[in-house]
Structure formats: structure tokens, C-alpha cells
């Protein structure tokens, strides 16, 4: 009798296990099918990537290559206004050039003196890694330490590499009326 009960239990367990394999995987609310959830560490690492971006662009270290190395080798940065891309920098050399503001080194960067503040960062899992958006606030425009300007937002695509999370692409969606390149020094006097 004991053997019959054990066999019955084993059969029930086996049937339940097989049935669970037949049940389709359903995405949780807010998650698309086929998209893996991000771990807490993924969120932290992506936030750190975005914070490193602000320092790399503000400080323009290593002739812009510290900035470029935040991207995958074929990564891109571009600006956009009203849905139209106006500048695009793709690949390590072009990204380092973008970090230098087109200058041969970091000494003449037009935005020297500006601090980039990236706020209200939203990260979502995607099929290829993650996407994000974050507002850009610039402090210290035109050589005035307290001059603050909302400068639109960044729209990002992040991918996980053996070196950690990197930007696949970053688009600066410019705010209405915003200059293409902000200046960190006083505009040149026109003699008046």
C-alpha cells in the first residue's frame, strides 16, 4: 500500500512538472515578452555610466578618449531638434572629437566651465539591453557661475559588454530655442 501511494505521488509530481513546461511564459505588467529584466546591479551600473558621461564631457580628459570609451566601438552621439538629426559622431575617433568640441585638444572646448547635471533618469529593459532618458541641466553658461539652463534631454540605448554597460547611442534632444553648442565663457565683446 505504501508503494502504491509513493508511486501515485511520484506520478503527480511528474505530471505537474511536465505541465509547467507547457505553460507559456507571460511577461509581467510593464515588461514586454522576450525582454529580460534588469538586475539591481544593472540599474546601478547604467546610472554610473551616465554619471561618468557628465564628468567626461565636463573635464574632457585624455583628449576626449575617456568620453569615447563610454561607448561601444561603433557607438554614436548625435543632436536632434524637432525630430531631425543635425550632428552625428560615430566611432571612437569621432566621439573623442565631439568631446573636444572639434578642437585638437581639450584646452579650447567651447563649454569649458559648464557643469552638466543629468536628472530624473529613467531606465527600461529592452531586447538588446536597456534604454534610458534623462534631462540635461547646464550650470555656468556664458561664464556666469549661477546661470542655469534646461537643455532638453538625452535618449539613450545601453548595451552590456565584457567591459560593462556602454552607450550604443545617445541623442541630445535639444530644448526649444537652445543653442547647438553652449558656451562656458563670456561671449566675445563686439566693441560696444
N, C-alpha and C positions, 0 to 999 in steps of 0.2 A: 504494500500500500504506500509506503514511504517512497519507494522508487517511482511509482506512478505519479505522485504529487511533484517530485523533483523534475520528472520529465515534462509534466504539464507546465510547471513554472519556466523551465528552460525554453519550451516552445513559445510561451507567451512573450518572454524576453526577446527571443529571436525574431518573432513576428513584429514586435514593436520597433526593434532596431531596423529591420528592413523597411518598415513603413516610414520611418523617419527619413530614410534616404530618398523616398519617393516624393516627399513634401517639397514643393519649390521654395527656394529661399526668397523671402519677401523683404524688401528694403524697409527700414524703419521710417517713420514720418520725417520728411525733410531730407532724406537720403535717396539718391537715385539708384536704381538697380545696376549692379556691376561696379559701383563706386565703393572703394574700400574706405572705412572710417579712418580718420587720422588719430594717432595716439596723442596723449597729453604732451609727450616729448616732441612730437612733430609740430604741434602748435608753438611750443616754446622755441624750437629751432627756427621756425619760419619767422617768428617775431624778432628773434635775434638777427636774422638775415636782414630784415627791414631796418632795424636799428643800426646795423653796421653800414647799411647803404647811406644813411644820413651822415654819419661820421666820415665815410669815404668821400662823399661829394663835397662836404664842407671843408675837409682838410686836404683833399687832393694829394694823397701820399703816394710815393713810389711812381711818380709821373702818371698817375691815373690808373695804374695797373691793379692797385688794391681794389679799386672800384670795379674794374673789368672782371676781376676774379670772383666777384659775387654772382656772376652769370655763368651759364654753361658756355662752352666754347663757341657755339653758334647762336648765343643769346642776342637779344635786341632790346634797345631802348628807343622810344620814339615819342614825339609830342603830337597832340591832336587838338584841333579846335573845330567845334561843330561837326564832329564825326569824320573830319578829313585829316589824315596824317600829313604833317608838314616837315618833319625831320625824322630820319631813321638812321640809327647807328647799329650795325650788326657785326658780330665777331669781336674778339679780344682787342685787336688794334684800334678799331673804330670806337669801341666802348671806352678805351683809355683816352682816345682823342676827345670824346664827348666829356669825360670827366675833367679834362684840361680846358674845356671851353674852346677847343680848336687851337690853343696856344702850344708852343713847343715844350713848355714845362708848366709847372703849377704856379709859377710866380705871377702870371698875368691873368689868372682866372677872373672873369668878369664878376662873379658872385662872391669873391673873397670878402669875408666879413659877415656874410649872411649865415644864419643858423637855420637849418631845415628841421622843422618839427613835424613828425608824422603821427597823426592822431586818429582815434576811432577805427582801428584796424579790424577788418572782418576777414576771416579765413574760412574757406569752404573746401571740402574734399572734391576732387574731380577724377575723371577717368585716368588722367595722366599724372596726377599728383595732387595739386591744390590750386585754387585761385584766390585772389585777395583784392581788396580795395582799401585805400587809406587816404585820408585828407592830408594835404600839404599846407602847412602854415610856415611862412618865411618871416624871420625876425632880423632886423638890422639892414633894411633896404636903404639904398642911396646914402650910406654912411651914417645913418641916423640909428643909434643903438635901439631905440624903442619903437621904431617904425615896423608895424606888423601888417602882413597882408595874407589873406586866404588866397592860395594859388591853385585851386582846383583839387584834383585827386590823382592818385596813381591807380591803375588797374593792372594787376599782376597775374602771371602764370608762373607757378613754382614747380620744380621737379626735384626729386630726391636722387642724388648721385652718390657714388662712393665717398666723395668729399663732404657730403651733407647736402642740405637743401640749397638750391640755387635758383636764380631768376632764369626762366626760359624767355620771358618777355616782360617788359614794363612799359606802359604807356602813360605819359603825363597828359591827362585831360585838362587842358588849360581852362582857367576860370574866364568868364566873360570879361573882355577888356584888359586881360593880363598881357604884359609884355612877353615876348617869346623867351628872352633871357633877362633875368633880373640882375640888377647891379648892386654890388655890396659897397661901392664907393660913391661919393658925391658925383653927380653928373658934371661934366666939364662946363665951366663958366663960358657963356657966349659973349663976355665982354661988357655986359650991361650992368 
